[in-house]
Amino acid sequence: SLHLRYLVGDKIQLRAAWTNVVVRPTFEQLSPAKVREGDEVEFGNPLLNPLEASNLDVGIEYYGGFASYFSAFVFSKAIDNFIYAIDLGATADESLVGPGEISEANTFQNGDSATLTGLELAASKQFSQLPEPWSGFLVSANATWTRSDATIEYLNDDIFEQRDINLPSQSDF
């Protein structure tokens, strides 16, 4: 990672960061153990690759006095090998799910690549002029707006197709 900070004055500073990260799959995602209930099977995928991301964050911070803070940051992330849940359905190989008919075969798979961009705003203000017991009351708030794009495979009438989605676990912009 590379982190830069530039002081514009006593109260304002600019920040930038470039980071490369690796996130390993969870034990649930990697576990080869199978859970079967009737014609439904759940299992992990021990062949998953770790998520890799290159991130750029740039922002400005303003320190307005005792316990007052305002910031605005923009960020962009390029992600490879993100992990998502998939239902292999009846096409699942018997070596994966065991003998017998199944209707659902839920597991995890790597996606190729995705992007995530956004804006984060934050503010904090302490009210030291209030009477006791409220003196020092602190109000803090933040909000983040994101946009993501990813491509996944899905099963449609026993044929794998691709579609564009929001990155899993991300909300709509």
C-alpha positions in Angstrom: 0.0 0.0 0.0 0.9 3.6 -0.5 -0.6 6.4 1.7 -0.1 10.1 1.1 -1.2 13.0 3.2 -0.8 16.7 2.3 -1.6 19.4 4.9 -3.2 22.4 3.1 -3.3 24.4 6.3 -4.0 24.0 10.1 -7.5 22.7 9.4 -7.5 21.0 6.0 -5.7 18.0 4.7 -5.8 15.9 1.6 -5.4 12.1 1.7 -4.8 9.5 -1.0 -4.2 5.8 -0.7 -3.4 3.0 -3.2 -3.8 -0.5 -1.7 -3.7 -4.0 -3.1 -5.5 -6.6 -0.9 -6.1 -10.3 -0.8 -9.2 -11.8 1.0 -9.3 -15.5 1.5 -12.6 -17.4 1.3 -14.4 -18.2 4.6 -14.4 -21.7 6.0 -18.0 -22.1 5.0 -17.1 -21.2 1.4 -14.1 -23.6 1.3 -15.5 -26.5 3.2 -16.0 -29.7 1.1 -18.5 -31.0 3.6 -22.0 -31.6 2.3 -25.3 -31.0 4.0 -28.2 -32.8 2.4 -31.9 -32.4 3.2 -34.2 -34.4 0.9 -33.4 -33.3 -2.6 -31.4 -30.1 -1.6 -27.6 -30.1 -1.0 -25.3 -27.4 0.3 -21.5 -27.6 0.1 -18.4 -25.5 -0.1 -15.9 -25.2 -2.9 -12.3 -26.0 -1.8 -11.0 -24.8 -5.2 -12.0 -21.1 -4.7 -9.4 -18.5 -5.3 -9.0 -15.6 -2.9 -10.5 -12.2 -3.8 -7.8 -9.7 -5.0 -8.5 -6.0 -5.2 -6.6 -2.8 -6.2 -8.1 0.2 -4.4 -7.7 4.0 -4.9 -9.1 6.3 -2.3 -8.8 10.1 -2.5 -10.3 12.6 -0.1 -10.4 15.9 1.9 -10.7 16.3 5.6 -11.6 19.5 7.5 -11.0 19.8 11.3 -13.2 22.7 12.5 -12.1 22.9 16.1 -12.6 20.8 19.2 -14.1 17.5 18.1 -15.5 18.8 14.8 -14.7 16.9 11.7 -16.0 16.8 8.1 -14.7 14.6 5.3 -15.4 13.6 1.7 -13.8 10.7 0.0 -14.2 9.1 -3.4 -13.0 5.5 -4.0 -12.6 3.0 -6.8 -11.9 -0.7 -6.5 -11.0 -3.2 -9.2 -11.8 -6.7 -7.9 -10.8 -10.1 -9.3 -12.1 -13.5 -8.1 -15.0 -12.2 -6.1 -17.1 -15.0 -4.5 -20.8 -15.5 -5.0 -23.3 -18.2 -4.1 -24.7 -20.3 -7.0 -27.3 -23.0 -7.4 -26.0 -25.7 -9.7 -29.4 -27.4 -9.7 -29.9 -30.7 -11.4 -26.7 -30.3 -13.4 -24.4 -30.8 -10.4 -22.0 -33.7 -10.8 -22.9 -36.7 -8.7 -19.4 -36.8 -7.3 -20.2 -33.4 -5.7 -23.6 -34.0 -4.3 -23.8 -37.8 -3.9 -26.3 -40.3 -5.4 -29.9 -39.5 -6.1 -32.0 -36.8 -7.6 -31.6 -33.2 -6.4 -33.5 -30.0 -7.1 -30.9 -27.6 -5.5 -27.2 -27.8 -5.2 -26.0 -24.6 -3.5 -22.3 -23.8 -3.4 -19.9 -21.0 -4.1 -18.0 -19.9 -7.2 -15.4 -17.3 -8.2 -16.5 -14.5 -10.5 -14.0 -13.1 -13.0 -13.9 -9.3 -12.2 -15.9 -6.5 -10.8 -15.7 -2.8 -10.1 -16.9 -0.8 -7.1 -16.9 3.1 -7.0 -18.4 5.4 -4.5 -18.5 8.5 -2.4 -18.3 8.7 1.4 -19.2 11.7 3.5 -18.7 12.0 7.2 -19.2 14.6 9.9 -18.8 14.8 13.6 -19.5 17.7 16.0 -19.2 18.0 19.8 -21.5 20.5 21.5 -19.4 21.7 24.5 -21.6 24.8 25.1 -24.7 22.8 26.2 -25.6 22.8 29.9 -24.8 19.8 32.1 -25.4 16.9 31.8 -25.4 17.5 28.0 -22.1 19.3 27.8 -19.9 17.4 25.4 -22.8 15.8 23.6 -21.4 14.4 20.3 -23.3 13.9 17.0 -21.7 11.9 14.3 -23.0 10.8 10.9 -21.8 9.3 7.7 -23.2 8.1 4.4 -21.8 6.1 1.5 -23.1 5.9 -2.0 -21.7 3.0 -4.2 -22.0 1.7 -7.7 -20.8 -1.8 -8.6 -20.7 -3.9 -11.7 -19.9 -7.6 -11.9 -20.6 -10.5 -14.2 -21.6 -14.0 -12.9 -22.6 -17.3 -14.4 -26.1 -18.7 -13.6 -28.1 -21.7 -14.6 -30.9 -21.3 -17.1 -32.6 -24.5 -18.3 -29.5 -26.6 -17.5 -27.3 -24.2 -19.5 -24.8 -21.8 -17.9 -25.2 -18.2 -19.0 -23.7 -14.9 -17.9 -25.4 -11.8 -16.6 -24.3 -8.5 -15.2 -25.3 -7.7 -11.6 -24.3 -5.5 -8.7 -21.3 -6.9 -6.8 -22.7 -9.4 -4.3 -23.3 -7.9 -0.8 -23.5 -4.4 -2.3 -26.6 -2.3 -2.4 -28.0 -0.4 -5.4 -26.7 3.1 -5.9 
